[in-house]
Amino acid sequence: MEPFKKYLYLGLLVLGFTTQAIAQDQEKKNLDFYLTQATSTSPLIKDFHNQLMMNKIDSLRLKARYGPQVTASSSGLYAPRIKGYGFDEVMTNGQSLDALLNVSYALTGNNIRTNQAQELSLQRDSLSYAIRISKLDLQKAITEQYIQAYESQQQVEFSLEIVSLFEKEDALLKQLTRSNVYKQTEYLTFLVTLKQQQIQYRQAQLQFKTDLASLNYLSGINDSTTATLAELTLEQDVIRQQGDSFFVTRFQIDSMKAVNEKKAVKLSYKPKLNLYANSGYNSSLLLQPYKNFGASAGFSLSIPIYDGHQKKMQQDRIDLQARTSSAYRNFFLIQRRQQIDMLYQQIQATNQVFSQINEQIKLSRGLIDVDSKLLRTGDVKISDFVIAINNYMAAQNALRQTNIKRLKLISQLNYWNQ
């Protein structure tokens, strides 16, 4: 039974470590988590989605507007005359009563209906663009803040590594100092450096909590606990052509809106014909009121003749708006091309630095290992050991800053490359 209990205990111990490792891995939150949370909680995106729903309702209302319109109406009047005083009965008939069912129908050409339907369709395209651009802007902001928080987390991890490295040698150097291998002043220099690193570690923890809180704030997450961020990797997208850019969609919609508005102005000057019919009861109640049930039908026609050349003025105004939009489009395309070229060049230059920094880190780490061994025999100065660690820290900081800069550049490039 004893061997069985032993193996059972070892099995439970391994299972416990495995479960703990899985739990720790599950606690890590990646960029997609924050992007999903930010998109689902954004009131601006919800607003645009609701406007899209209202646009669909407006499309249904447009179809209903051009069908027959049926209304019921009723009115009554009593104008008494007392001793010859009162309203003229020729004008009022003394009293009247009507109860009518009215049917009206506007005879409009298909061009007007198509034009108005196109207007709603362009509004729908504008809202879809607004949703997409809002998501892109939100994604850009969340990604940049995630990079900032991830950099702070890396600083915490590196500061802990340096503090552990100093603390590992502290007990040995204290003993060697007591044995007069090293001078008291040398050990005090080492101890001061250790305290500085411990302070920097605490400051790094505070900065990480601040950056993480900002990330939660932007994402709409109410969480004050400290999370662990997953490693961030961003892939550079293939450069798109100018005409394939998503941002050009806005100018294309504006151009189609200008065409549609000019057509709407032209159609507004077409003759308008409305038909109507009603039936019911309409009586003055003075002569055979029981016979005053009947019906009537009619039409109304409107033909624009002269309005002081307002039609041309409206079309000229639309043309000016179209020219302004075209100027903005051309300027944007130039800026976008310059922005992408600049970011691409910066990314290429940044990539070339990594090999040099990694070589510097390798040499600095090797020097620390050598000095650490020599410390035990007193063959190296403590100040030289501290300098070696400072060089290693500088190289690691350069690597981290370069990697963070590269991630930010890729994030910006992918944004403008949509």
C-alpha positions as a Python dict, from the first residue, in 0.01 Angstrom:
ca = {
    (1, 'M'): (0, 0, 0),
    (2, 'E'): (288, 236, 71),
    (3, 'P'): (415, 244, -293),
    (4, 'F'): (59, 295, -410),
    (5, 'K'): (10, 592, -178),
    (6, 'K'): (343, 732, -291),
    (7, 'Y'): (252, 715, -659),
    (8, 'L'): (-95, 851, -586),
    (9, 'Y'): (55, 1149, -403),
    (10, 'L'): (297, 1217, -689),
    (11, 'G'): (13, 1190, -941),
    (12, 'L'): (-202, 1440, -751),
    (13, 'L'): (98, 1671, -715),
    (14, 'V'): (165, 1664, -1091),
    (15, 'L'): (-204, 1715, -1162),
    (16, 'G'): (-208, 2014, -928),
    (17, 'F'): (88, 2175, -1104),
    (18, 'T'): (-70, 2109, -1444),
    (19, 'T'): (-403, 2257, -1338),
    (20, 'Q'): (-227, 2560, -1195),
    (21, 'A'): (-29, 2609, -1517),
    (22, 'I'): (-345, 2585, -1727),
    (23, 'A'): (-524, 2831, -1500),
    (24, 'Q'): (-236, 3077, -1522),
    (25, 'D'): (-234, 3046, -1900),
    (26, 'Q'): (-610, 3106, -1915),
    (27, 'E'): (-574, 3423, -1710),
    (28, 'K'): (-373, 3586, -1987),
    (29, 'K'): (-574, 3831, -2194),
    (30, 'N'): (-479, 3899, -2553),
    (31, 'L'): (-548, 4191, -2784),
    (32, 'D'): (-855, 4027, -2940),
    (33, 'F'): (-1020, 4011, -2597),
    (34, 'Y'): (-995, 4387, -2551),
    (35, 'L'): (-1096, 4460, -2910),
    (36, 'T'): (-1408, 4245, -2873),
    (37, 'Q'): (-1500, 4409, -2543),
    (38, 'A'): (-1445, 4760, -2682),
    (39, 'T'): (-1656, 4694, -2993),
    (40, 'S'): (-1944, 4540, -2798),
    (41, 'T'): (-1960, 4825, -2544),
    (42, 'S'): (-1903, 5124, -2774),
    (43, 'P'): (-2212, 5352, -2765),
    (44, 'L'): (-2105, 5518, -3091),
    (45, 'I'): (-2110, 5190, -3282),
    (46, 'K'): (-2445, 5100, -3125),
    (47, 'D'): (-2575, 5442, -3231),
    (48, 'F'): (-2474, 5381, -3593),
    (49, 'H'): (-2631, 5034, -3590),
    (50, 'N'): (-2957, 5184, -3462),
    (51, 'Q'): (-2942, 5446, -3736),
    (52, 'L'): (-2910, 5164, -3987),
    (53, 'M'): (-3226, 5008, -3847),
    (54, 'M'): (-3403, 5344, -3873),
    (55, 'N'): (-3286, 5371, -4233),
    (56, 'K'): (-3457, 5038, -4311),
    (57, 'I'): (-3775, 5173, -4152),
    (58, 'D'): (-3750, 5487, -4366),
    (59, 'S'): (-3725, 5265, -4677),
    (60, 'L'): (-4049, 5093, -4580),
    (61, 'R'): (-4212, 5431, -4515),
    (62, 'L'): (-4106, 5548, -4860),
    (63, 'K'): (-4283, 5254, -5022),
    (64, 'A'): (-4595, 5319, -4814),
    (65, 'R'): (-4594, 5692, -4894),
    (66, 'Y'): (-4654, 5631, -5265),
    (67, 'G'): (-4948, 5398, -5210),
    (68, 'P'): (-5310, 5509, -5165),
    (69, 'Q'): (-5360, 5720, -4852),
    (70, 'V'): (-5692, 5666, -4674),
    (71, 'T'): (-5818, 5900, -4402),
    (72, 'A'): (-6148, 5950, -4222),
    (73, 'S'): (-6262, 6299, -4124),
    (74, 'S'): (-6559, 6456, -3959),
    (75, 'S'): (-6663, 6810, -3868),
    (76, 'G'): (-6976, 6980, -3733),
    (77, 'L'): (-7090, 7342, -3713),
    (78, 'Y'): (-7375, 7521, -3538),
    (79, 'A'): (-7410, 7901, -3571),
    (80, 'P'): (-7730, 8024, -3396),
    (81, 'R'): (-7905, 8351, -3477),
    (82, 'I'): (-8082, 8519, -3183),
    (83, 'K'): (-8332, 8792, -3260),
    (84, 'G'): (-8170, 8846, -3597),
    (85, 'Y'): (-7820, 8861, -3458),
    (86, 'G'): (-7555, 8605, -3559),
    (87, 'F'): (-7343, 8483, -3851),
    (88, 'D'): (-7483, 8526, -4198),
    (89, 'E'): (-7670, 8206, -4277),
    (90, 'V'): (-7567, 8241, -4639),
    (91, 'M'): (-7210, 8185, -4522),
    (92, 'T'): (-7268, 7927, -4249),
    (93, 'N'): (-7600, 7762, -4342),
    (94, 'G'): (-7672, 7780, -3971),
    (95, 'Q'): (-7537, 7433, -3909),
    (96, 'S'): (-7350, 7164, -4096),
    (97, 'L'): (-7223, 6812, -4043),
    (98, 'D'): (-6991, 6593, -4248),
    (99, 'A'): (-6836, 6252, -4207),
    (100, 'L'): (-6613, 6153, -4500),
    (101, 'L'): (-6380, 5875, -4606),
    (102, 'N'): (-6101, 6026, -4819),
    (103, 'V'): (-5867, 5844, -5058),
    (104, 'S'): (-5573, 6027, -5220),
    (105, 'Y'): (-5302, 5908, -5454),
    (106, 'A'): (-4998, 6096, -5581),
    (107, 'L'): (-4912, 6020, -5942),
    (108, 'T'): (-4532, 6034, -5945),
    (109, 'G'): (-4297, 5888, -6199),
    (110, 'N'): (-4068, 5597, -6122),
    (111, 'N'): (-3772, 5835, -6151),
    (112, 'I'): (-3874, 6023, -5836),
    (113, 'R'): (-3925, 5705, -5638),
    (114, 'T'): (-3596, 5562, -5761),
    (115, 'N'): (-3417, 5886, -5674),
    (116, 'Q'): (-3551, 5890, -5319),
    (117, 'A'): (-3475, 5519, -5274),
    (118, 'Q'): (-3120, 5588, -5394),
    (119, 'E'): (-3089, 5866, -5137),
    (120, 'L'): (-3178, 5623, -4859),
    (121, 'S'): (-2938, 5367, -5003),
    (122, 'L'): (-2654, 5622, -4998),
    (123, 'Q'): (-2740, 5709, -4638),
    (124, 'R'): (-2715, 5339, -4559),
    (125, 'D'): (-2374, 5322, -4727),
    (126, 'S'): (-2259, 5626, -4527),
    (127, 'L'): (-2368, 5462, -4202),
    (128, 'S'): (-2193, 5138, -4293),
    (129, 'Y'): (-1877, 5337, -4364),
    (130, 'A'): (-1915, 5522, -4032),
    (131, 'I'): (-1943, 5190, -3847),
    (132, 'R'): (-1633, 5053, -4018),
    (133, 'I'): (-1423, 5366, -3963),
    (134, 'S'): (-1535, 5383, -3597),
    (135, 'K'): (-1426, 5024, -3546),
    (136, 'L'): (-1092, 5097, -3713),
    (137, 'D'): (-1030, 5406, -3498),
    (138, 'L'): (-1128, 5213, -3186),
    (139, 'Q'): (-907, 4922, -3288),
    (140, 'K'): (-615, 5159, -3345),
    (141, 'A'): (-661, 5324, -3003),
    (142, 'I'): (-697, 4990, -2821),
    (143, 'T'): (-397, 4839, -3001),
    (144, 'E'): (-173, 5135, -2916),
    (145, 'Q'): (-278, 5124, -2551),
    (146, 'Y'): (-231, 4745, -2542),
    (147, 'I'): (122, 4794, -2677),
    (148, 'Q'): (186, 5054, -2407),
    (149, 'A'): (57, 4825, -2132),
    (150, 'Y'): (248, 4528, -2275),
    (151, 'E'): (568, 4735, -2271),
    (152, 'S'): (506, 4820, -1904),
    (153, 'Q'): (449, 4452, -1826),
    (154, 'Q'): (779, 4363, -1994),
    (155, 'Q'): (951, 4632, -1788),
    (156, 'V'): (811, 4475, -1470),
    (157, 'E'): (937, 4131, -1571),
    (158, 'F'): (1281, 4264, -1664),
    (159, 'S'): (1309, 4471, -1345),
    (160, 'L'): (1225, 4159, -1144),
    (161, 'E'): (1497, 3970, -1331),
    (162, 'I'): (1755, 4238, -1247),
    (163, 'V'): (1649, 4257, -882),
    (164, 'S'): (1673, 3877, -855),
    (165, 'L'): (2017, 3890, -1012),
    (166, 'F'): (2135, 4146, -757),
    (167, 'E'): (1972, 3968, -464),
    (168, 'K'): (2130, 3641, -570),
    (169, 'E'): (2477, 3794, -532),
    (170, 'D'): (2396, 4002, -225),
    (171, 'A'): (2445, 3727, 35),
    (172, 'L'): (2774, 3617, -123),
    (173, 'L'): (2915, 3970, -144),
    (174, 'K'): (2813, 4041, 214),
    (175, 'Q'): (3003, 3734, 328),
    (176, 'L'): (3307, 3819, 112),
    (177, 'T'): (3307, 4174, 248),
    (178, 'R'): (3310, 4043, 604),
    (179, 'S'): (3603, 3824, 504),
    (180, 'N'): (3785, 4136, 376),
    (181, 'V'): (3786, 4009, 17),
    (182, 'Y'): (3604, 4328, -81),
    (183, 'K'): (3607, 4671, 78),
    (184, 'Q'): (3306, 4796, 269),
    (185, 'T'): (3272, 5088, 26),
    (186, 'E'): (3251, 4852, -271),
    (187, 'Y'): (2974, 4653, -109),
    (188, 'L'): (2786, 4971, -16),
    (189, 'T'): (2801, 5078, -383),
    (190, 'F'): (2651, 4742, -478),
    (191, 'L'): (2386, 4774, -207),
    (192, 'V'): (2285, 5123, -325),
    (193, 'T'): (2245, 4991, -678),
    (194, 'L'): (2031, 4703, -546),
    (195, 'K'): (1801, 4945, -362),
    (196, 'Q'): (1767, 5156, -677),
    (197, 'Q'): (1664, 4852, -877),
    (198, 'Q'): (1408, 4755, -614),
    (199, 'I'): (1260, 5106, -635),
    (200, 'Q'): (1252, 5087, -1015),
    (201, 'Y'): (1075, 4752, -990),
    (202, 'R'): (801, 4905, -772),
    (203, 'Q'): (771, 5202, -1009),
    (204, 'A'): (740, 4963, -1303),
    (205, 'Q'): (458, 4779, -1124),
    (206, 'L'): (276, 5107, -1064),
    (207, 'Q'): (317, 5214, -1427),
    (208, 'F'): (185, 4879, -1549),
    (209, 'K'): (-124, 4910, -1329),
    (210, 'T'): (-185, 5260, -1467),
    (211, 'D'): (-148, 5152, -1829),
    (212, 'L'): (-365, 4845, -1772),
    (213, 'A'): (-635, 5061, -1610),
    (214, 'S'): (-627, 5290, -1916),
    (215, 'L'): (-665, 4986, -2142),
    (216, 'N'): (-968, 4867, -1943),
    (217, 'Y'): (-1113, 5219, -1954),
    (218, 'L'): (-1086, 5242, -2333),
    (219, 'S'): (-1233, 4893, -2369),
    (220, 'G'): (-1530, 4965, -2143),
    (221, 'I'): (-1418, 4706, -1885),
    (222, 'N'): (-1484, 4769, -1518),
    (223, 'D'): (-1206, 4563, -1364),
    (224, 'S'): (-948, 4678, -1109),
    (225, 'T'): (-763, 4346, -1084),
    (226, 'T'): (-421, 4303, -1239),
    (227, 'A'): (-430, 4088, -1551),
    (228, 'T'): (-147, 3928, -1745),
    (229, 'L'): (-125, 4034, -2107),
    (230, 'A'): (-44, 3776, -2371),
    (231, 'E'): (255, 3825, -2598),
    (232, 'L'): (169, 4060, -2883),
    (233, 'T'): (255, 3983, -3244),
    (234, 'L'): (141, 4200, -3533),
    (235, 'E'): (178, 4100, -3896),
    (236, 'Q'): (237, 4363, -4162),
    (237, 'D'): (-38, 4365, -4425),
    (238, 'V'): (32, 4369, -4797),
    (239, 'I'): (33, 4726, -4929),
    (240, 'R'): (-290, 4803, -5114),
    (241, 'Q'): (-327, 5015, -5424),
    (242, 'Q'): (-467, 5367, -5391),
    (243, 'G'): (-798, 5280, -5557),
    (244, 'D'): (-847, 4978, -5330),
    (245, 'S'): (-820, 5181, -5010),
    (246, 'F'): (-1120, 5161, -4781),
    (247, 'F'): (-1086, 5531, -4698),
    (248, 'V'): (-1164, 5621, -5061),
    (249, 'T'): (-1516, 5484, -5007),
    (250, 'R'): (-1618, 5805, -4829),
    (251, 'F'): (-1531, 6016, -5132),
    (252, 'Q'): (-1706, 5773, -5366),
    (253, 'I'): (-2024, 5800, -5158),
    (254, 'D'): (-1998, 6180, -5158),
    (255, 'S'): (-1966, 6179, -5537),
    (256, 'M'): (-2276, 5959, -5578),
    (257, 'K'): (-2466, 6181, -5333),
    (258, 'A'): (-2386, 6486, -5548),
    (259, 'V'): (-2517, 6312, -5859),
    (260, 'N'): (-2831, 6203, -5676),
    (261, 'E'): (-2893, 6552, -5534),
    (262, 'K'): (-2866, 6712, -5879),
    (263, 'K'): (-3114, 6461, -6013),
    (264, 'A'): (-3348, 6531, -5719),
    (265, 'V'): (-3337, 6906, -5797),
    (266, 'K'): (-3423, 6834, -6159),
    (267, 'L'): (-3710, 6603, -6067),
    (268, 'S'): (-3853, 6854, -5817),
    (269, 'Y'): (-3939, 7080, -6114),
    (270, 'K'): (-4150, 6817, -6289),
    (271, 'P'): (-4532, 6864, -6292),
    (272, 'K'): (-4707, 6700, -5996),
    (273, 'L'): (-5051, 6541, -6021),
    (274, 'N'): (-5257, 6421, -5724),
    (275, 'L'): (-5590, 6235, -5744),
    (276, 'Y'): (-5841, 6221, -5464),
    (277, 'A'): (-6188, 6082, -5397),
    (278, 'N'): (-6418, 6082, -5096),
    (279, 'S'): (-6755, 5949, -4995),
    (280, 'G'): (-6977, 5988, -4692),
    (281, 'Y'): (-7218, 6237, -4547),
    (282, 'N'): (-7205, 6614, -4600),
    (283, 'S'): (-7508, 6822, -4514),
    (284, 'S'): (-7620, 7163, -4391),
    (285, 'L'): (-7911, 6987, -4210),
    (286, 'L'): (-8153, 7244, -4360),
    (287, 'L'): (-8296, 7064, -4663),
    (288, 'Q'): (-8366, 6691, -4675),
    (289, 'P'): (-8060, 6596, -4467),
    (290, 'Y'): (-8136, 6226, -4507),
    (291, 'K'): (-8055, 6259, -4878),
    (292, 'N'): (-7708, 6418, -4830),
    (293, 'F'): (-7505, 6099, -4863),
    (294, 'G'): (-7277, 6108, -5167),
    (295, 'A'): (-6931, 6100, -5315),
    (296, 'S'): (-6688, 6326, -5501),
    (297, 'A'): (-6362, 6298, -5693),
    (298, 'G'): (-6103, 6543, -5819),
    (299, 'F'): (-5741, 6619, -5891),
    (300, 'S'): (-5474, 6880, -5830),
    (301, 'L'): (-5199, 6971, -6075),
    (302, 'S'): (-4886, 7176, -6002),
    (303, 'I'): (-4658, 7297, -6283),
    (304, 'P'): (-4347, 7503, -6192),
    (305, 'I'): (-4301, 7796, -6432),
    (306, 'Y'): (-4057, 8047, -6281),
    (307, 'D'): (-3876, 8063, -5948),
    (308, 'G'): (-3600, 8314, -6008),
    (309, 'H'): (-3348, 8059, -6147),
    (310, 'Q'): (-3330, 7874, -5813),
    (311, 'K'): (-3291, 7543, -5995),
    (312, 'K'): (-2960, 7648, -6151),
    (313, 'M'): (-2842, 7800, -5823),
    (314, 'Q'): (-2901, 7471, -5639),
    (315, 'Q'): (-2718, 7273, -5907),
    (316, 'D'): (-2424, 7517, -5901),
    (317, 'R'): (-2407, 7480, -5524),
    (318, 'I'): (-2395, 7100, -5554),
    (319, 'D'): (-2118, 7127, -5816),
    (320, 'L'): (-1908, 7338, -5578),
    (321, 'Q'): (-1954, 7079, -5302),
    (322, 'A'): (-1844, 6805, -5544),
    (323, 'R'): (-1531, 7000, -5638),
    (324, 'T'): (-1444, 7047, -5270),
    (325, 'S'): (-1486, 6675, -5207),
    (326, 'S'): (-1268, 6594, -5508),
    (327, 'A'): (-994, 6826, -5380),
    (328, 'Y'): (-1002, 6658, -5039),
    (329, 'R'): (-985, 6315, -5206),
    (330, 'N'): (-677, 6402, -5412),
    (331, 'F'): (-501, 6555, -5111),
    (332, 'F'): (-586, 6252, -4895),
    (333, 'L'): (-448, 6007, -5151),
    (334, 'I'): (-117, 6197, -5161),
    (335, 'Q'): (-93, 6206, -4781),
    (336, 'R'): (-186, 5838, -4750),
    (337, 'R'): (84, 5738, -4998),
    (338, 'Q'): (344, 5947, -4813),
    (339, 'Q'): (233, 5809, -4476),
    (340, 'I'): (255, 5448, -4590),
    (341, 'D'): (595, 5497, -4755),
    (342, 'M'): (733, 5665, -4442),
    (343, 'L'): (601, 5394, -4208),
    (344, 'Y'): (728, 5118, -4435),
    (345, 'Q'): (1078, 5269, -4443),
    (346, 'Q'): (1080, 5309, -4064),
    (347, 'I'): (977, 4945, -4017),
    (348, 'Q'): (1256, 4827, -4249),
    (349, 'A'): (1511, 5039, -4065),
    (350, 'T'): (1388, 4910, -3728),
    (351, 'N'): (1414, 4547, -3838),
    (352, 'Q'): (1781, 4596, -3924),
    (353, 'V'): (1865, 4702, -3567),
    (354, 'F'): (1747, 4382, -3398),
    (355, 'S'): (2048, 4169, -3490),
    (356, 'Q'): (2291, 4427, -3350),
    (357, 'I'): (2096, 4462, -3024),
    (358, 'N'): (2068, 4084, -2979),
    (359, 'E'): (2442, 4051, -3026),
    (360, 'Q'): (2498, 4320, -2763),
    (361, 'I'): (2263, 4140, -2520),
    (362, 'K'): (2446, 3812, -2576),
    (363, 'L'): (2782, 3971, -2501),
    (364, 'S'): (2650, 4161, -2197),
    (365, 'R'): (2489, 3849, -2053),
    (366, 'G'): (2807, 3650, -2106),
    (367, 'L'): (3008, 3916, -1927),
    (368, 'I'): (2768, 3904, -1630),
    (369, 'D'): (2806, 3525, -1606),
    (370, 'V'): (3186, 3556, -1612),
    (371, 'D'): (3192, 3836, -1355),
    (372, 'S'): (2953, 3643, -1133),
    (373, 'K'): (3200, 3355, -1116),
    (374, 'L'): (3495, 3586, -1058),
    (375, 'L'): (3311, 3756, -771),
    (376, 'R'): (3337, 3438, -569),
    (377, 'T'): (3716, 3450, -586),
    (378, 'G'): (3751, 3826, -557),
    (379, 'D'): (3912, 3853, -901),
    (380, 'V'): (3675, 4122, -1028),
    (381, 'K'): (3567, 4452, -882),
    (382, 'I'): (3209, 4489, -766),
    (383, 'S'): (3189, 4810, -966),
    (384, 'D'): (3280, 4616, -1282),
    (385, 'F'): (3001, 4366, -1206),
    (386, 'V'): (2753, 4653, -1163),
    (387, 'I'): (2870, 4810, -1490),
    (388, 'A'): (2819, 4477, -1667),
    (389, 'I'): (2461, 4460, -1535),
    (390, 'N'): (2396, 4821, -1639),
    (391, 'N'): (2520, 4742, -1991),
    (392, 'Y'): (2289, 4440, -2000),
    (393, 'M'): (1998, 4655, -1883),
    (394, 'A'): (2069, 4917, -2148),
    (395, 'A'): (2079, 4654, -2421),
    (396, 'Q'): (1756, 4491, -2301),
    (397, 'N'): (1584, 4830, -2281),
    (398, 'A'): (1699, 4907, -2635),
    (399, 'L'): (1560, 4574, -2756),
    (400, 'R'): (1229, 4629, -2581),
    (401, 'Q'): (1194, 4988, -2705),
    (402, 'T'): (1282, 4885, -3060),
    (403, 'N'): (1027, 4603, -3054),
    (404, 'I'): (758, 4832, -2914),
    (405, 'K'): (838, 5093, -3177),
    (406, 'R'): (809, 4828, -3447),
    (407, 'L'): (470, 4714, -3316),
    (408, 'K'): (341, 5071, -3311),
    (409, 'L'): (466, 5132, -3666),
    (410, 'I'): (300, 4813, -3793),
    (411, 'S'): (-25, 4912, -3617),
    (412, 'Q'): (-23, 5251, -3789),
    (413, 'L'): (72, 5103, -4126),
    (414, 'N'): (-208, 4846, -4112),
    (415, 'Y'): (-453, 5122, -4019),
    (416, 'W'): (-366, 5341, -4319),
    (417, 'N'): (-343, 5034, -4542),
    (418, 'Q'): (-712, 4950, -4505),
}
